[in-house]
Amino acid sequence: MKRYKDLAPPPRTIMTPGPVEVDPRVLRAMSYPILGQFDPAFTDLMNETMEMLRELFVTGNQWCYPVDGTSRSGLEAVLVSLIEPGDRVLVPIYGRFGHLLTEIAERCGAEVITIEAEWGTVFDPQQVIDAIRQYRPALVAMVHGETSTGCMQPLREIGHYCREMDVLFVVDAVATIGGVPVYADKWQIDAVMGGTQKCLSVPAGMAPLTYNDRVERKLLARKSIERGLRTASEFQPAAISGHSRIASNYLDLAQLQDYWSPARLNHHTEATSMLYALREGLRILLEEGLEARFARHAENGAAIVAGVRGMGLQLFGNDQARLPVVTCIEIPPGIDGESVRSMLLEDFGIEIASSFGPLKGRIWRIGSMGYSSSRKNVLHVLGALEATLLRHGFKLPAGEGVQAALDVYARKEEVTC
Ligand SMILES: *Cc1c(COP(=O)(O)O)cnc(C)c1O
C-alpha cells in the first residue's frame, strides 16, 4: 500500500486577500466534538451566532445567518432567491467581482444591465443613481470592496436612492465585513453578503448574510411548496401569487430561514465545525470591538501604503477609493512579478497575491485582513519585499519602506499617549 506522509502544512505568513491566517482560538473551536443539528446545545449556538451576526452587520434585521458554502454561495443564495426570470437587474462593475454578480444574475434569468468604471476607480454615486433613474431595475447588485482592484465603493447615497425608488439593493461585502465599516441599516442595504475567510479570519466555507423584511416579503411571495406547520389559509402557491418558484433548493433563502427559525424545519445538515469556527471568530471580533477592529485594519493598511511608497514603488488605483485591507502595487518594469512572489513564499514563508484579467502580470496585491492584519506581518512583508526586490536587481532606498511603516505606527502611539 502506498504510504502517505503526515499532514504538515508549512508555517506561512498569509498576506493575500483571502484565505488569511486564522486565530488559534478558531482552530481550537473547530476541533470540538460534533453535536446533532437539533440538539438544543447546538441550536443555542446557532441562535447566539445569529445574535452576533446582527452586531457584525449593525442591523436590527431578524434574518442574519450563514449559508454553508464559500462566500459565493451567499451571493448566489440572495440573487437566485430574489431574481425572477425577466427581472431587470443593474450591476455597476468596477472589478472582477462585479462580473461575478453579473454572471450569477444572468443565470437567474435576469435582464442584466451593466455600467462600468475603469478598474482602479469607483463610481461617483450619482452615476449609479442616474443609471437607476434611466433603467428602472427591480434590483441593484454591487460590490463594496473589490479585492481585484483594491478599491471600495461608497454605498450610502445609492442605498438611500434605491429605498426611495423601491429598488432592492444587494451588496457583496465579502471583502470588507469585519475589517471596514459596513452598515446594513444605516446605508439602507436590503441584503448584505459576507464571507468568512477574509476579515473575519475564519476558514473558507460559510457565507454569513443578512436581509430585511423587504427581502423576506419577496421570498414568501415566491414560496411555492407548503412545508411544515403553516395553516392552509396561509398557503399561497407561487404560481397563484404570480411569482415564479426559486430555482435552487440548497440556496433557497425561504427554506433556509425556516431552518434557522424556531420551527427548525429540516433542510441541509448544518456544518457543525464551521459553525463553531464562525461563532468563535465572531466572539473574538466582538471582544476586540468593531471600532477598534476597523482602526487596526486602517492603521495596518496605512502602514503598508507608506512602506510600499517608501521603497519607491507605485500603488495601483485611485487614492480616494483605496480599500484599506487590500493594497495593489504596480510591478516595476523589468521585474518578473511571479519570481518575486515565489521568492517571498519559498525564502520568507510569506504569501502575497497576483491578480486577474486586465491586471494579470501588472500588479501584486497585499492583503491585511483579520488575524493577518498585524504590525508583525506588515513589517515582515515590507522587509521581505525590499530584500526580494534588491535580489531581483531593483534599485531601491534600502530600509526606507520598513522605516516609513514604523513612522506610521509611531505617529499613532504619539496620538494615543
Ligand atoms: C473573495 C471574494 C468573493 C468570493 O469568495 P469565495 O469565498 O471565494 O466564494 C466574492 N466577492 C468578493 C468581493 C471577494 O473578495
The ligand as a Tripos MOL2 file, in Angstrom:
@<TRIPOS>MOLECULE
LIG
   15    15     1     0     0
SMALL
NO_CHARGES

@<TRIPOS>ATOM
      1 C1        -13.3100   36.6110   -2.1850 C.3       1 LIG1
      2 C2        -14.4660   37.3150   -2.7360 C.ar      1 LIG1
      3 C3        -15.5960   36.6270   -3.2380 C.ar      1 LIG1
      4 C4        -15.6680   35.1280   -3.4160 C.3       1 LIG1
      5 O1        -15.4770   34.4320   -2.2820 O.3       1 LIG1
      6 P1        -15.3520   32.8330   -2.2200 P.3       1 LIG1
      7 O2        -15.3100   32.5720   -0.7710 O.co2     1 LIG1
      8 O3        -14.0850   32.5050   -2.9310 O.co2     1 LIG1
      9 O4        -16.5300   32.2280   -2.8620 O.co2     1 LIG1
     10 C5        -16.6640   37.3770   -3.6640 C.ar      1 LIG1
     11 N1        -16.6380   38.7210   -3.6270 N.ar      1 LIG1
     12 C6        -15.5640   39.4080   -3.1900 C.ar      1 LIG1
     13 C7        -15.6000   40.9020   -3.1950 C.3       1 LIG1
     14 C8        -14.4560   38.7390   -2.7310 C.ar      1 LIG1
     15 O5        -13.3890   39.4270   -2.3160 O.3       1 LIG1
@<TRIPOS>BOND
     1     1     2 1
     2     2     3 ar
     3     2    14 ar
     4     3     4 1
     5     3    10 ar
     6     4     5 1
     7     5     6 1
     8     6     7 2
     9     6     8 1
    10     6     9 1
    11    10    11 ar
    12    11    12 ar
    13    12    13 1
    14    12    14 ar
    15    14    15 1
@<TRIPOS>SUBSTRUCTURE
     1 LIG1         1 GROUP 0 **** ****
